[in-house]
Amino acid sequence: MITVHHLNNSRSQRVLWLLEELEVPYDLVRYQRDPRTMLAPPELKAVHPLGKAPVVVLDDGRVLAESGAILETLVEGFDQAGRLAPAPGTPAATRYRYWMHYAEGSAMPPLLLKLVFDRVEKGPMPFFVRPIARGIAGKARSSFIGPQLRTHLDFMEGELAKGPWFAGDEFSAADIQMSFPVEAARARGGLDETRPRLMDWLARIHARPAYAKAQARGGPSTPAS
């Protein structure tokens, strides 16, 4: 049976959701972030050298890391009906591949930067350093991070005008992959009702039974990193 090494409030929630969509049974090993640092516990390094989640161990003993690679491998191996990936060679397949890579390659970096600079500004430090650190953090957010977030949110909003799902007319694993950055943007990146297509997309993924099952099994998730 597949084993998923799952960290709370992390990208590994997407793997649980995909497996629920595929109706593939799996064992779940749960880990909790350090409440002070919000980092994964060192025990994960016994599973994979980077000590990050998600990590999946397949039936044949192969260890997979990186959520995009895990999702693609699971779809290729278990989606016999072709429900969660468009047919090869179609325009939808091109869009599917794009969003599978865009999620981490383009959407997540400005969200991660915002998280880092927010913590720099609010974190403990000597009083004489605090004005300098806050000034640097504020400047980074206003001059680079904020404009980047708005650019990406506008881009995603515009792309959903072409179809109800990221790859086109049908729900796919690309929507599962995109869930983490979009939910992170809703939590801390400025996504709100001014972008109604993204908000509607969020409502529709949250309404999927497999999404609810993954949340029930893995725990309620608010993207943390």
Helices and strands as residue ranges (DSSP letters): E 2-7, H 12-22, E 26-31, G 42-46, E 55-57, E 63-65, H 67-78, H 91-102, I 103-107, H 108-122, H 130-140, I 141-145, H 146-159, G 160-162, H 173-188, H 196-206, H 209-218
